């Protein structure tokens, strides 16, 4: 995309927001979902470790 419009010589604006934008309406929801998934995976991992230690004993 050019910085000036070839027709009217006005400054152009990129219509898409940046990849990590503070204007992202749903970013907080996405980050919260990631946190929940990571926390659940961490808990599941701990449970697997506990089950292994019980089986070994």
Beta strands, then each sheet from edge to edge (+ up, - down):
end
